[in-house]
Each structure stands twice: as C-alpha cells, then as structure tokens.
Amino acid sequence: MSEPYQQRPLPILPTEKIGELKPALADVIEYRKSGLSLNWIIGCPLDCGYCIRHTFDNFEMKVPRRLMSDEAAVTTLVEHPYFRPHTTPLQLLNRATDPMLPAVKPHLFTVLRHLDYRGLTNHVLVITRWRVSPEDCEVLNSFKNLRLTVLVTHSGIDHEAIEPVDSQIAAESLRTLYEHAERYRTVLYWRPIVPGLNDSDAHLERARELSRHAHATVFTGLFFRQEIAAYYHAHGLPTPYEDTARRKILPEAAEQRVLDAFRIPEDVSAPWGALFRKTSCGVAYAHGEADYNGHYGIWELCDICPQKQVTLCDSAWRKPDFTDVTESARALGATGPVEITDRAIIVEGLDEPPRYYLQHGYGYQCHDREKPHHYRQHGRAPIGWPTENGTPAP
C-alpha cells in the first residue's frame, strides 16, 4: 500500500460546528464553470493572500476538517440533480483546501477510487500547488475509467505576504507529474497573473520553461473580490486594482505580454504551443477531446489554439435544437425569451448552476442576458480593457 494511504483520517466536524459555517461553505456541492465541484474538506494552512477562502469567511481555518465521510461525499455527488454520469465534468477540493496536503490526499484518493469503481468516465479536475511525489503519481495512474487531470497552480509570485508558499514547490510537482503521467494528464495552471507583480520578462520566461513539463498550459487572472481587497488593506499589501469585480481580472496588456512571450512564429500549426485561455480548453486538449464547455462558439478565444484542436472542436460543435433547449431552460426556471445565437444560448432568470448544467449538457456556451460576455474580454472583468473592446459580442 502506497504511503498516501498511511494517514490517520481527518475528523469530521460536529453538526453544530457545521451549522456555524457560512451556508455556501457548508454546502459541499457547488456548480462551477469547469465542473460540479465537491468540497467535503475545508481548512488550509497555505495562507495565499488572494485565496477564494476569504469569501467563505474561513481563511483563518488552517487545519483541514471533513464535513462528512468520503463515502457520503461520493453519494452526495452522484445523487446530485445536476450530476450526469460520463458527462458532467467534476472538480474535487478546489475551493477550501489543497487536495495534496498530507492529511487531505488520502481522502482525495479514496473518493477518486470510489468514483472509478463505479465505471464513471467523467472528466475529474484536481487543482494543487503542493507537493506531489512519484508515489502519488502511481496512485493517480491507477484509476482506469476517470478522465483525470491534475492542474498545478503556479504563479511565480515572490511577495511572501501575498503568497507564502514557494512557487518552486509547484514547479517540482509539475515536473514530477508530467514525468510519471500515464493514465492522467497534467496542466500548468498559470495563475493569477497580476501586472507588476509576476509578469516581468523573467516571470514569463519561467512560465515558458515550465510549460514544457505539462500537457497544456492555461493562463488566467485574479479574482479580486471585496473580501480579498479587505484582507489586502488590513495587512498593508499592495492593492493590484482600484476596483473589485465579480469576474477574474486580466487586463488586455497583460494578456498580450503572455501571448508575445509564448509565440512561436515558425510553428504554423501551433503558433503559441499548447497555451489556452480557458481551463476546459486546456483539459480537453490534454485528453485529445473537443472542449466540453463549447468555447468554440466564442471564436476569438480560439485564435491561439493549435490548429488540430480547432479542427477537433469544429467537428464536435453543433448548435442545439431550439425547442429542446427552450424546454430544458424552462424546466430549470428560465423566465424570459430563450435565444440561440452562433455563439451561445442566451437565457434570463437562471443563475450559474443551471446555466452550467445546460452548457455541459449541450457542449454549447450558455450566457445570462443580464451579464453579457463582451467581445475579446473572454468572460473576464472589464478592468484593463479599452472602451472600444467593451462592447457586446457580434
């Protein structure tokens, strides 16, 4: 038996303690764009200043604890009304802890084993910035059915008060994962990119070097919510932006620096290598599949993709039947008119979970009419984008 299983199980929080948590944190299932997210363990000692845990009011919870048993977590996931076997992409432990912490990973592996035993072939995403050993890779390679991807978060931020964890840890984990990959795939999750903090020429070159040790690279910006901004102010940290935003912030100039650094002019078929703007695009490419989020309809997203991936996504992309989509949207609670453009399904009255349910079911983008995706901003916040680019997509 491999070392990761030789750990004492994490205790389960008493019911009364769970009742004191923020409801969104106590709910172990959250539907996010990259998948139905299962978070049955909370608490993390890594102290990254920009962590999404600030929004759940549990940043000070440093010791991981379970909210339920691993077996109950699996049952909760597969019995969720939005779960579809073999179709719904899944994420494990991506919002309130790091899944590769020594005390956490045995539970991660147990849940993966239970899902795999069920014969499920769903995409499963595991995101970490912590240490991954060859023994861990042996376990990850043992799952026969799941389409497993390990995304290694690496920012290169060397401001210790913002990111106390040495980025070299993630870099070594990435290399180890890539070297030992057989049944799983690994992605360099280059985030958050913050202008003036980790986008120097040296940072960009470092990311290029690391990209050679991954099946794909995904780059993205910073979630800068009010709770995170308050933490920055309280601790005297340099504030990266004057405003906060609901969506990730990655200014146009920062994106262009990334694209300039990665461009390979002599490679006609893949001028930017395996570089992607969206998580699902990188995951799909790593597994040799079309993007399950239907980003191909947002054609300007694809202008950096390898030609073979564009061809693959094009062959799989189909505009769904209007009547079928309308019936599905109405059943989920859509209120206004339903529209299907060449880019996306447009609905009203649905929050993110049912929209993602539709999106993953049809392999076609699904947007809220009240929160449009602007041309070339790729679903990001408008901060750092000129007015002329902040117009609705054609």
C-alpha positions as CSV (number, residue, x, y, z in Angstrom):
1,M,0.0,0.0,0.0
2,S,1.4,3.4,-1.0
3,E,2.4,6.0,1.6
4,P,-0.5,8.4,0.9
5,Y,-3.0,5.9,2.4
6,Q,-1.0,5.5,5.6
7,Q,-2.5,8.6,7.3
8,R,-4.9,9.0,10.2
9,P,-8.3,10.0,8.9
10,L,-9.3,13.6,9.3
11,P,-12.0,14.2,11.9
12,I,-15.5,15.2,10.8
13,L,-16.8,18.5,12.2
14,P,-19.7,18.1,14.6
15,T,-23.1,19.1,13.3
16,E,-23.3,22.2,15.5
17,K,-19.9,23.4,14.1
18,I,-21.1,22.9,10.5
19,G,-24.2,24.9,11.4
20,E,-21.9,27.9,12.3
21,L,-20.3,27.9,8.8
22,K,-21.3,30.2,6.1
23,P,-24.1,28.3,4.2
24,A,-22.2,28.3,0.9
25,L,-19.2,26.7,2.7
26,A,-21.3,24.1,4.5
27,D,-22.9,23.0,1.1
28,V,-20.3,20.5,-0.2
29,I,-21.6,20.8,-3.8
30,E,-21.1,23.9,-6.0
31,Y,-21.5,24.0,-9.7
32,R,-18.7,26.0,-11.3
33,K,-17.9,26.5,-15.0
34,S,-15.2,23.9,-15.0
35,G,-17.4,21.3,-13.3
36,L,-19.6,20.2,-10.5
37,S,-17.4,20.8,-7.5
38,L,-17.2,18.6,-4.5
39,N,-15.7,20.2,-1.3
40,W,-16.2,17.9,1.7
41,I,-12.9,19.0,3.3
42,I,-12.3,22.6,4.5
43,G,-9.3,24.3,6.1
44,C,-5.9,25.1,4.6
45,P,-2.6,26.3,6.1
46,L,-1.1,27.7,2.9
47,D,-2.2,31.3,3.5
48,C,-2.2,32.6,-0.1
49,G,-3.4,36.2,0.2
50,Y,-5.7,36.1,-2.8
51,C,-7.4,32.8,-1.8
52,I,-11.1,32.4,-2.6
53,R,-11.5,31.2,1.0
54,H,-11.8,34.8,2.1
55,T,-15.2,34.9,0.5
56,F,-16.3,32.0,2.7
57,D,-15.1,33.6,5.9
58,N,-12.9,30.7,6.8
59,F,-9.4,31.9,5.9
60,E,-8.3,31.5,9.5
61,M,-9.3,27.8,9.5
62,K,-5.8,26.4,9.0
63,V,-6.4,22.7,10.0
64,P,-8.3,20.7,7.5
65,R,-11.5,19.0,8.7
66,R,-14.2,16.9,6.9
67,L,-17.8,17.9,6.7
68,M,-18.8,14.3,6.0
69,S,-17.3,10.9,5.3
70,D,-15.6,10.2,2.0
71,E,-18.3,7.7,1.1
72,A,-21.1,10.1,2.0
73,A,-19.3,12.7,-0.2
74,V,-19.4,10.4,-3.2
75,T,-23.1,9.6,-2.7
76,T,-23.9,13.3,-2.3
77,L,-22.1,14.0,-5.6
78,V,-23.6,11.2,-7.8
79,E,-27.1,11.8,-6.4
80,H,-27.0,15.5,-7.1
81,P,-29.7,16.5,-9.6
82,Y,-27.1,18.2,-11.8
83,F,-24.8,15.1,-12.0
84,R,-24.8,13.2,-15.2
85,P,-22.7,10.0,-15.5
86,H,-19.9,10.2,-18.1
87,T,-20.9,13.8,-19.0
88,T,-20.7,16.3,-16.1
89,P,-17.1,17.5,-15.5
90,L,-16.2,17.2,-11.9
91,Q,-13.8,19.1,-9.6
92,L,-12.6,17.8,-6.2
93,L,-11.5,20.1,-3.3
94,N,-10.9,23.2,-5.3
95,R,-12.2,26.0,-3.1
96,A,-11.4,25.4,0.6
97,T,-8.2,23.3,0.9
98,D,-5.4,21.9,-1.1
99,P,-6.1,18.3,-2.1
100,M,-2.5,17.2,-2.0
101,L,-1.8,18.3,1.6
102,P,-0.6,15.2,3.5
103,A,-3.7,14.9,5.7
104,V,-6.1,15.6,2.8
105,K,-4.8,13.4,-0.1
106,P,-5.8,10.0,1.4
107,H,-9.4,11.3,1.3
108,L,-8.9,12.6,-2.2
109,F,-7.6,9.2,-3.4
110,T,-10.5,7.4,-1.6
111,V,-13.1,9.5,-3.4
112,L,-11.4,9.0,-6.7
113,R,-11.3,5.3,-6.1
114,H,-15.0,5.2,-5.4
115,L,-15.8,7.1,-8.5
116,D,-13.6,5.0,-10.6
117,Y,-15.1,1.8,-9.2
118,R,-18.4,3.0,-10.5
119,G,-17.1,2.9,-14.0
120,L,-17.6,6.6,-14.5
121,T,-15.7,8.3,-17.3
122,N,-16.4,11.9,-16.3
123,H,-13.6,14.4,-16.5
124,V,-12.3,15.0,-13.0
125,L,-10.1,18.0,-12.2
126,V,-7.8,18.2,-9.2
127,I,-6.0,21.5,-8.6
128,T,-3.0,21.8,-6.3
129,R,0.0,23.9,-5.6
130,W,1.5,21.5,-3.0
131,R,4.0,18.6,-3.2
132,V,3.3,15.6,-5.4
133,S,5.5,12.6,-5.2
134,P,6.2,9.7,-7.6
135,E,4.2,7.5,-5.2
136,D,1.3,9.9,-5.5
137,C,1.6,9.6,-9.3
138,E,1.4,5.8,-9.0
139,V,-2.0,6.2,-7.3
140,L,-3.2,8.7,-9.8
141,N,-2.2,6.4,-12.7
142,S,-4.2,3.5,-11.1
143,F,-7.6,4.9,-12.0
144,K,-8.9,3.1,-15.1
145,N,-12.1,4.9,-16.1
146,L,-12.0,8.6,-14.9
147,R,-10.5,11.2,-17.3
148,L,-8.3,12.7,-14.6
149,T,-6.4,15.9,-14.9
150,V,-4.1,17.4,-12.3
151,L,-3.8,21.2,-12.6
152,V,-0.7,22.6,-10.9
153,T,-1.2,26.2,-9.8
154,H,2.0,28.2,-10.3
155,S,2.2,32.0,-10.1
156,G,5.8,32.8,-9.5
157,I,4.7,35.5,-7.1
158,D,7.6,36.1,-4.7
159,H,5.9,38.6,-2.4
160,E,5.8,36.4,0.7
161,A,2.9,38.2,2.3
162,I,0.8,37.6,-0.8
163,E,2.0,34.1,-1.5
164,P,4.0,32.5,1.4
165,V,4.2,29.2,-0.5
166,D,7.4,28.9,-2.5
167,S,6.4,28.5,-6.2
168,Q,9.3,26.1,-6.6
169,I,7.2,23.5,-4.8
170,A,4.6,23.7,-7.6
171,A,7.3,23.7,-10.2
172,E,8.7,20.5,-8.9
173,S,5.3,18.9,-8.6
174,L,4.5,19.7,-12.2
175,R,7.7,18.1,-13.4
176,T,7.1,15.0,-11.3
177,L,3.5,14.7,-12.5
178,Y,4.5,15.1,-16.2
179,E,7.4,12.7,-15.9
180,H,5.2,9.9,-14.5
181,A,1.9,10.6,-16.3
182,E,0.3,7.5,-17.9
183,R,-3.4,7.5,-17.4
184,Y,-3.9,11.0,-16.1
185,R,-2.9,14.4,-17.7
186,T,-1.3,17.4,-16.1
187,V,-1.8,21.1,-16.8
188,L,0.3,24.1,-15.9
189,Y,-2.3,26.4,-14.3
190,W,-0.5,29.7,-14.5
191,R,-2.4,32.0,-12.2
192,P,-3.1,34.6,-11.0
193,I,-1.2,36.8,-13.4
194,V,-1.1,40.3,-11.9
195,P,0.6,43.2,-13.8
196,G,3.6,44.5,-12.0
197,L,3.7,41.5,-9.6
198,N,4.5,38.5,-11.7
199,D,4.5,39.4,-15.4
200,S,8.2,40.5,-15.8
201,D,10.3,39.1,-18.6
202,A,11.8,36.7,-16.1
203,H,8.4,35.5,-14.9
204,L,7.2,35.0,-18.5
205,E,10.4,33.0,-19.4
206,R,9.9,30.9,-16.3
207,A,6.4,30.0,-17.3
208,R,7.5,29.1,-20.8
209,E,10.1,26.8,-19.4
210,L,7.6,25.1,-17.1
211,S,5.1,24.7,-19.9
212,R,7.4,22.1,-21.4
213,H,6.6,19.9,-18.5
214,A,2.8,19.9,-19.0
215,H,0.4,18.5,-21.5
216,A,-1.2,22.0,-21.7
217,T,-0.9,25.5,-20.1
218,V,-3.8,27.6,-19.0
219,F,-3.3,31.2,-18.0
220,T,-5.7,33.4,-16.2
221,G,-6.1,36.5,-13.9
222,L,-7.0,37.3,-10.4
223,F,-10.3,37.0,-8.6
224,F,-10.3,40.3,-6.6
225,R,-13.5,40.3,-4.6
226,Q,-14.4,42.7,-1.8
227,E,-13.3,40.3,0.9
228,I,-9.9,39.8,-0.7
229,A,-9.5,43.5,-1.1
230,A,-10.3,44.0,2.6
231,Y,-7.6,41.5,3.5
232,Y,-5.1,43.3,1.4
233,H,-5.9,46.6,3.0
234,A,-5.9,45.2,6.5
235,H,-2.4,43.7,6.0
236,G,-0.9,46.6,4.2
237,L,-0.4,44.7,0.9
238,P,-0.1,46.4,-2.4
239,T,-3.5,46.6,-4.0
240,P,-3.4,45.4,-7.6
241,Y,-6.6,47.1,-8.7
242,E,-8.6,50.1,-7.6
243,D,-11.9,48.2,-8.1
244,T,-13.1,44.7,-7.3
245,A,-15.0,42.6,-9.8
246,R,-17.3,39.5,-10.0
247,R,-15.2,38.0,-12.7
248,K,-11.5,37.4,-13.0
249,I,-9.3,40.4,-13.9
250,L,-6.7,40.1,-16.6
251,P,-6.1,43.4,-18.4
252,E,-5.6,43.3,-22.2
253,A,-2.0,44.5,-21.9
254,A,-1.2,41.6,-19.5
255,E,-2.7,39.1,-21.9
256,Q,-0.7,40.5,-24.8
257,R,2.5,40.2,-22.9
258,V,1.8,36.5,-22.3
259,L,0.9,35.9,-26.0
260,D,4.1,37.7,-27.1
261,A,6.2,35.6,-24.8
262,F,4.8,32.3,-25.9
263,R,4.5,33.0,-29.6
264,I,6.5,30.6,-31.9
265,P,6.4,32.3,-35.4
266,E,7.9,29.3,-37.2
267,D,5.3,26.9,-35.9
268,V,2.4,27.4,-38.3
269,S,0.1,24.7,-36.9
270,A,0.6,25.8,-33.2
271,P,2.0,29.3,-33.1
272,W,1.5,29.5,-29.3
273,G,2.2,25.9,-28.5
274,A,-0.4,24.3,-26.1
275,L,-1.4,27.6,-24.5
276,F,-5.1,28.2,-23.7
277,R,-7.2,31.0,-22.2
278,K,-9.8,28.6,-20.6
279,T,-9.4,25.7,-18.2
280,S,-11.7,23.4,-20.1
281,C,-9.9,24.1,-23.4
282,G,-6.5,23.0,-21.8
283,V,-8.1,20.0,-20.2
284,A,-9.8,18.9,-23.4
285,Y,-6.6,19.3,-25.4
286,A,-4.6,17.3,-22.9
287,H,-7.1,14.4,-23.4
288,G,-7.4,14.8,-27.1
289,E,-11.0,15.8,-27.0
290,A,-13.2,18.7,-28.0
291,D,-13.9,21.4,-25.4
292,Y,-16.8,20.3,-23.2
293,N,-17.7,23.9,-22.5
294,G,-18.4,24.8,-26.1
295,H,-16.0,27.7,-26.3
296,Y,-15.6,27.2,-30.0
297,G,-18.7,29.4,-30.5
298,I,-16.7,32.3,-29.0
299,W,-14.4,32.1,-32.0
300,E,-11.9,34.8,-30.9
301,L,-11.0,32.5,-27.9
302,C,-9.6,30.0,-30.4
303,D,-7.2,32.3,-32.3
304,I,-4.2,31.0,-30.2
305,C,-5.3,27.3,-30.2
306,P,-3.3,24.6,-32.1
307,Q,-4.9,24.0,-35.4
308,K,-5.5,20.4,-34.7
309,Q,-7.6,21.4,-31.6
310,V,-9.5,23.9,-33.6
311,T,-10.3,21.2,-36.2
312,L,-11.4,18.8,-33.4
313,C,-13.7,21.4,-31.7
314,D,-15.1,22.4,-35.0
315,S,-16.1,18.8,-35.8
316,A,-17.8,18.4,-32.5
317,W,-19.5,21.7,-32.2
318,R,-23.3,21.8,-33.0
319,K,-26.0,24.4,-32.5
320,P,-28.5,22.6,-30.3
321,D,-32.2,22.3,-31.1
322,F,-34.1,25.4,-30.1
323,T,-37.2,23.6,-28.9
324,D,-35.2,21.1,-26.8
325,V,-33.1,23.9,-25.3
326,T,-36.2,26.0,-24.5
327,E,-38.0,23.1,-22.8
328,S,-34.8,22.4,-20.7
329,A,-34.3,26.0,-19.8
330,R,-38.0,26.5,-18.8
331,A,-37.8,23.3,-16.6
332,L,-34.8,24.9,-14.8
333,G,-36.7,28.1,-14.2
334,A,-35.8,30.4,-17.1
335,T,-38.2,33.3,-17.3
336,G,-37.6,35.5,-20.4
337,P,-37.1,34.6,-24.0
338,V,-34.6,31.9,-24.9
339,E,-32.2,32.6,-27.8
340,I,-29.6,30.5,-29.5
341,T,-27.0,32.5,-31.4
342,D,-24.0,31.2,-33.3
343,R,-22.0,31.9,-30.1
344,A,-24.2,30.9,-27.2
345,I,-27.5,30.1,-25.6
346,I,-28.9,33.2,-24.1
347,V,-31.3,32.9,-21.1
348,E,-32.9,35.0,-18.4
349,G,-33.8,34.1,-14.8
350,L,-31.1,31.4,-14.4
351,D,-28.2,31.7,-12.1
352,E,-24.8,30.0,-12.7
353,P,-25.6,26.3,-11.7
354,P,-28.5,25.7,-14.1
355,R,-26.7,27.6,-16.9
356,Y,-23.6,25.4,-16.5
357,Y,-25.9,22.3,-16.4
358,L,-27.2,23.4,-19.8
359,Q,-23.8,24.3,-21.1
360,H,-22.2,20.9,-20.2
361,G,-25.3,19.0,-21.5
362,Y,-25.2,20.7,-24.9
363,G,-21.5,21.4,-25.2
364,Y,-22.5,25.0,-26.1
365,Q,-22.0,28.2,-24.2
366,C,-24.9,29.4,-22.1
367,H,-24.9,33.1,-21.0
368,D,-27.1,35.3,-18.9
369,R,-28.7,38.1,-20.9
370,E,-28.1,40.5,-18.0
371,K,-24.4,39.6,-17.7
372,P,-23.2,39.6,-21.3
373,H,-19.7,38.3,-22.3
374,H,-18.0,41.2,-24.1
375,Y,-16.1,40.7,-27.3
376,R,-12.5,39.7,-26.7
377,Q,-12.7,40.0,-22.9
378,H,-13.3,36.3,-22.8
379,G,-15.7,36.4,-19.9
380,R,-13.3,38.5,-17.8
381,A,-13.9,41.7,-15.8
382,P,-13.8,44.9,-17.9
383,I,-10.9,46.3,-15.8
384,G,-8.0,47.0,-18.1
385,W,-9.9,46.7,-21.3
386,P,-10.4,49.8,-23.6
387,T,-13.9,51.0,-24.1
388,E,-14.0,50.0,-27.7
389,N,-13.4,46.4,-26.8
390,G,-16.1,46.5,-24.1
391,T,-19.0,46.0,-26.5
392,P,-21.3,43.1,-26.7
393,A,-20.0,40.3,-29.0
394,P,-21.3,40.4,-32.6
